[in-house]
Amino acid sequence: MKLTPEQILEIFNFRHACKKFDGRPLPEAEWNTILEAGRLSPSSFGYEPWHFVVVQKRELLEKLYPWTWGGQRTLYNASHLLIILARRQRDLQPDSQYLGHMMRDVLGLTPELCQAREERYATWQERDFDLTQERPVFDWACKQSYIALANMMTVAASLGVDSCPIEGFKRTEVERILQEEGILEPQHFGVAVMATFGYRAEAPHRPKTRQSLGEITTWVR
């Protein structure tokens, strides 16, 4: 079914950073649809440098709570906490095992095409985007993860589900906890961003505020 322009804008106006959920669990079909929106999201070179961690376990939420200051109002009353992990430089080197798997097993490339793509990717990393150090490579992977998060929040809004993106957390402590829980392998992943999902307990207190389109757009004709 094709949505009208008005319906699309209605979805975006419905979505807001929900600060208080009502505790109701999301139907499994709706949550799986939100996850699928993340899985089907685009990424640079099609390399999907992310991993989704879905947290509902109370004990883990309690461990994360002190270090997740930006989500403390939502952690306990949301239906799901999503933590998106981004891959580190080790997995995003041109000749890495992970990228070899992506090219062969996911993208279905022949050995010849794998070699050509590896060379093109290496040139792009080194000469075009200057991605030769650990932190810039991780930051690039985090940017890819935000594409998936944006799609998941938009799809959630289209289903009448609320969300709250969370960057207010101490990354080193969250990663330590996830490592202790056996969830995160620090040589491969770091935490990119979090988000909570559920149903709003109350309507937003004020209308959505944004700059005008004229302020943020330059037309070159």
C-alpha positions as CSV (number, residue, x, y, z in Angstrom):
1,M,0.0,0.0,0.0
2,K,1.3,3.4,-1.0
3,L,1.2,6.0,1.7
4,T,0.2,9.6,0.9
5,P,2.6,12.5,1.6
6,E,0.3,13.5,4.5
7,Q,0.4,10.0,6.0
8,I,4.2,10.0,5.9
9,L,4.5,13.3,7.6
10,E,1.9,12.2,10.2
11,I,4.3,9.3,11.1
12,F,7.2,11.7,11.5
13,N,5.2,14.1,13.6
14,F,4.0,11.2,15.8
15,R,7.5,10.2,16.6
16,H,9.2,11.9,19.5
17,A,11.8,11.1,22.2
18,C,9.4,9.4,24.6
19,K,10.6,9.9,28.2
20,K,8.0,7.8,29.9
21,F,6.5,4.5,28.7
22,D,3.4,2.8,30.2
23,G,5.0,-0.6,30.7
24,R,2.9,-2.5,28.1
25,P,4.9,-5.1,26.1
26,L,5.0,-4.8,22.4
27,P,3.3,-7.6,20.4
28,E,6.0,-10.0,19.1
29,A,5.0,-9.4,15.4
30,E,5.5,-5.6,15.8
31,W,8.9,-5.9,17.5
32,N,10.1,-8.3,14.9
33,T,9.0,-5.9,12.2
34,I,11.0,-3.1,13.9
35,L,14.1,-5.4,14.1
36,E,13.6,-6.4,10.4
37,A,13.7,-2.7,9.5
38,G,17.1,-2.5,11.1
39,R,18.3,-5.7,9.4
40,L,17.1,-4.4,6.0
41,S,18.7,-1.0,6.4
42,P,21.4,0.1,3.9
43,S,25.0,0.4,4.9
44,S,28.2,1.6,3.1
45,F,29.5,-1.1,0.8
46,G,26.7,-3.3,2.1
47,Y,29.0,-4.4,5.0
48,E,26.4,-4.1,7.9
49,P,28.9,-3.2,10.6
50,W,26.4,-3.6,13.4
51,H,24.9,-6.0,15.8
52,F,21.6,-5.6,17.7
53,V,21.4,-6.5,21.4
54,V,17.8,-6.6,22.7
55,V,17.6,-6.4,26.5
56,Q,14.6,-7.3,28.6
57,K,16.3,-9.0,31.5
58,R,15.7,-6.9,34.7
59,E,19.0,-7.8,36.3
60,L,20.9,-6.5,33.3
61,L,18.8,-3.3,33.2
62,E,19.7,-2.7,36.8
63,K,23.4,-3.1,36.1
64,L,23.1,-0.6,33.2
65,Y,20.9,1.9,35.0
66,P,23.7,3.8,36.9
67,W,25.7,4.3,33.7
68,T,22.8,5.1,31.4
69,W,21.9,8.6,32.7
70,G,20.1,9.6,29.5
71,G,17.7,6.6,29.7
72,Q,17.0,6.3,33.4
73,R,13.5,7.5,33.0
74,T,12.7,4.8,30.4
75,L,14.8,1.7,31.1
76,Y,12.3,0.1,33.6
77,N,9.0,1.0,31.9
78,A,9.9,0.4,28.2
79,S,9.0,-2.8,26.5
80,H,12.5,-3.3,24.9
81,L,15.9,-1.8,25.3
82,L,18.0,-1.9,22.1
83,I,21.7,-1.6,22.2
84,I,23.4,-1.3,18.8
85,L,27.0,-2.5,18.7
86,A,29.3,-1.2,15.9
87,R,32.3,-3.1,14.6
88,R,35.9,-2.1,15.3
89,Q,38.8,-1.6,12.9
90,R,39.8,-5.2,13.2
91,D,36.7,-6.4,11.4
92,L,36.7,-3.6,8.9
93,Q,40.1,-3.9,7.5
94,P,40.0,-4.7,3.7
95,D,41.4,-8.2,4.2
96,S,39.5,-9.0,7.5
97,Q,37.7,-12.3,8.1
98,Y,34.4,-10.5,8.6
99,L,34.5,-8.6,5.3
100,G,35.6,-11.8,3.5
101,H,32.5,-13.5,5.0
102,M,30.3,-10.6,3.9
103,M,31.6,-10.7,0.3
104,R,31.5,-14.4,-0.1
105,D,28.6,-15.7,2.0
106,V,26.2,-12.7,2.1
107,L,26.8,-10.7,-1.1
108,G,27.6,-13.9,-3.0
109,L,30.6,-12.5,-4.9
110,T,33.0,-14.7,-6.9
111,P,36.7,-14.8,-5.8
112,E,37.6,-12.4,-8.6
113,L,34.9,-9.9,-7.6
114,C,35.9,-10.2,-4.0
115,Q,39.5,-9.3,-4.9
116,A,38.4,-6.3,-6.9
117,R,36.1,-5.1,-4.2
118,E,38.7,-5.5,-1.5
119,E,41.2,-3.4,-3.5
120,R,38.5,-0.7,-4.2
121,Y,37.5,-0.6,-0.5
122,A,41.1,-0.3,0.6
123,T,41.7,2.6,-1.8
124,W,38.5,4.3,-0.5
125,Q,39.5,3.8,3.1
126,E,43.0,5.1,2.8
127,R,42.7,7.9,0.1
128,D,39.1,9.1,0.1
129,F,37.9,8.9,3.7
130,D,41.3,8.6,5.6
131,L,40.0,5.7,7.7
132,T,43.3,4.2,8.8
133,Q,43.0,4.6,12.6
134,E,41.0,2.7,15.2
135,R,38.7,5.6,16.4
136,P,37.8,7.0,12.9
137,V,36.9,3.5,11.7
138,F,34.7,2.8,14.7
139,D,33.0,6.2,14.4
140,W,32.3,5.4,10.7
141,A,30.7,2.1,11.8
142,C,28.7,4.0,14.4
143,K,27.4,6.3,11.6
144,Q,26.2,3.3,9.7
145,S,24.5,2.0,12.8
146,Y,22.5,5.2,13.1
147,I,21.0,4.5,9.6
148,A,19.5,1.3,11.0
149,L,18.3,3.0,14.2
150,A,16.6,5.8,12.3
151,N,14.7,3.2,10.2
152,M,13.7,1.3,13.2
153,M,12.3,4.3,15.0
154,T,10.4,5.4,11.9
155,V,8.9,2.0,11.4
156,A,8.0,1.9,15.1
157,A,6.2,5.2,14.7
158,S,4.3,3.9,11.7
159,L,3.1,1.0,14.0
160,G,2.0,3.4,16.7
161,V,5.1,2.4,18.8
162,D,7.2,5.0,20.6
163,S,10.9,5.2,21.0
164,C,13.7,7.2,22.7
165,P,17.2,7.2,21.3
166,I,19.8,7.3,24.0
167,E,23.4,8.7,23.8
168,G,23.5,9.6,27.4
169,F,25.6,6.8,28.8
170,K,29.2,6.1,29.9
171,R,30.4,3.9,27.1
172,T,33.4,2.3,28.9
173,E,31.2,1.1,31.8
174,V,28.4,-0.1,29.5
175,E,30.9,-2.0,27.4
176,R,32.5,-3.5,30.6
177,I,29.1,-4.8,31.8
178,L,28.2,-6.3,28.4
179,Q,31.6,-7.9,28.3
180,E,31.1,-9.4,31.8
181,E,27.7,-10.7,30.6
182,G,29.4,-12.4,27.6
183,I,27.5,-10.2,25.2
184,L,30.2,-8.0,23.8
185,E,33.6,-9.1,22.4
186,P,35.7,-5.8,22.8
187,Q,38.1,-6.7,20.1
188,H,35.3,-6.8,17.6
189,F,32.6,-4.4,18.9
190,G,31.9,-1.2,20.8
191,V,28.6,0.4,21.8
192,A,27.3,2.8,19.2
193,V,23.9,3.9,20.6
194,M,20.9,2.7,22.6
195,A,17.1,3.2,22.2
196,T,14.1,2.2,24.2
197,F,10.8,1.2,22.6
198,G,7.3,0.9,24.0
199,Y,4.0,2.8,24.4
200,R,3.9,6.4,25.7
201,A,2.3,6.9,29.1
202,E,1.3,10.5,28.2
203,A,1.2,12.8,25.2
204,P,4.2,15.0,24.5
205,H,4.1,18.2,26.5
206,R,4.8,20.5,23.5
207,P,4.6,20.4,19.7
208,K,7.6,19.2,17.7
209,T,10.2,22.0,17.3
210,R,12.5,22.2,14.3
211,Q,14.1,24.8,12.2
212,S,12.2,25.7,9.0
213,L,13.0,24.0,5.8
214,G,14.4,27.2,4.4
215,E,16.9,27.5,7.2
216,I,18.4,24.1,6.6
217,T,18.2,23.7,2.8
218,T,20.3,25.2,0.0
219,W,19.0,24.7,-3.5
220,V,21.6,24.7,-6.3
221,R,19.8,25.0,-9.7
